[in-house]
Amino acid sequence: MSEENTYLNDTISADYEAATGKILFNMTNDYMFRAVLQKNNRVLRGLIKSLLHMSEEDIKEVKITNPIILGESIDAKQMWLDVNVILNNSIIINLEMQIADLRNWRNRSISYLCRSYDSLNRGGKYADAKPVIHIGFLDFSLGGAIPEFYSAYKLKNVKTGQIYSDNVTLCVVDLNKTELATDEDKKYGIDKWAKLFKAKTWEAVKMLAEDDVYIKEASKTIFELCADLEVKKRCWEREEFEDYAERLADAEAKLEAAEAALADREAVIADREAVIADRESVIAEDRAAIAEKDLKLQQVLKWAVEHGYSDNN
């Protein structure tokens, strides 16, 4: 039986409360991530409330602006399953789950951020541009001098640190660094969301959901979606795609390293050839000088013989 059929034929308990063992697809699968947030608006509200340190009363409306038909096959335009959200009709939020390290996250997230910010209709006023927040959930570490669990970046003056604009914010949640969650991260339950996304068993999920209504809503929604055959197919396809994309990125990185090494070797060879060429040039110049001296000597000897001079004289 193929791996796909194993996934699709897996059955789970008909009742969430009775569910035990391994979760078929958790929310690190970007299709499941999108499906949960799209299917259950309360989960989406709870996640945004946590990430942005908001109260329930602060959130009037949360709407996904790029919905998909859950269960349908994914076409090329939906290759990246980022979730675009408008909060209170005033803030644009882009949420993205990324499990594979394709070595392009920084450039990719900046591109998404700028694309979302450039949302004015032709002729619109720049003063009407909505603030944009891009939040990436990464199952790998970006690296850096100081590792963090939840980090935020803004445009600022590099000398004074003064914020240039609050209209663009780029956030990163490192799902593998929950132990670095600050007291504030824990206060708003961001570490709980990260643990939910990574949870591999229903027992772990239920433990997280014990005292958090939003996590419980998310857990039940994951359960419902894991019972949907078409959603399971799409989740399996995404796992296959992510695996292929990561292997492709690894191959490209190795190729780039090999090309760089080859370029270094070619540069060394070129340097050596340049040194050899210089030496041959010096040798040629020395030979030319010697030949010129020999010619002059022959001319002197010829003149001496013609004028009756010889070694005997």
Sequence and secondary structure as in RCSB ss.txt:
>XXXX:A:sequence
MSEENTYLNDTISADYEAATGKILFNMTNDYMFRAVLQKNNRVLRGLIKSLLHMSEEDIKEVKITNPIILGESID
AKQMWLDVNVILNNSIIINLEMQIADLRNWRNRSISYLCRSYDSLNRGGKYADAKPVIHIGFLDFSLGGAIPEFY
SAYKLKNVKTGQIYSDNVTLCVVDLNKTELATDEDKKYGIDKWAKLFKAKTWEAVKMLAEDDVYIKEASKTIFEL
CADLEVKKRCWEREEFEDYAERLADAEAKLEAAEAALADREAVIADREAVIADRESVIAEDRAAIAEKDLKLQQV
LKWAVEHGYSDNN
>XXXX:A:secstr
  HHHHHHH    SSGGG  SB SS TTSHHHHHHHHHH HHHHHHHHHHHTT  GGG   EEESS   TTS   
GGGSS  EEEEETTTEEEEEEEE S  S HHHHHHHHHHHHH    TT  GGG   EEEEEEESS    SS  SE
EEEEEE TTT  EEEEEEEEEEEETT GGG  HHHHHTTHHHHHHHHH  BHHHHHHHHTT HHHHHHHHHHHHH
HT HHHHHHHHHHHHHHHHHHHHHHHHHHHHHHHHHHHHHHHHHHHHHHHHHHHHHHHHHHHHHHHHHHHHHHHH
HHHHHHTT  TT 
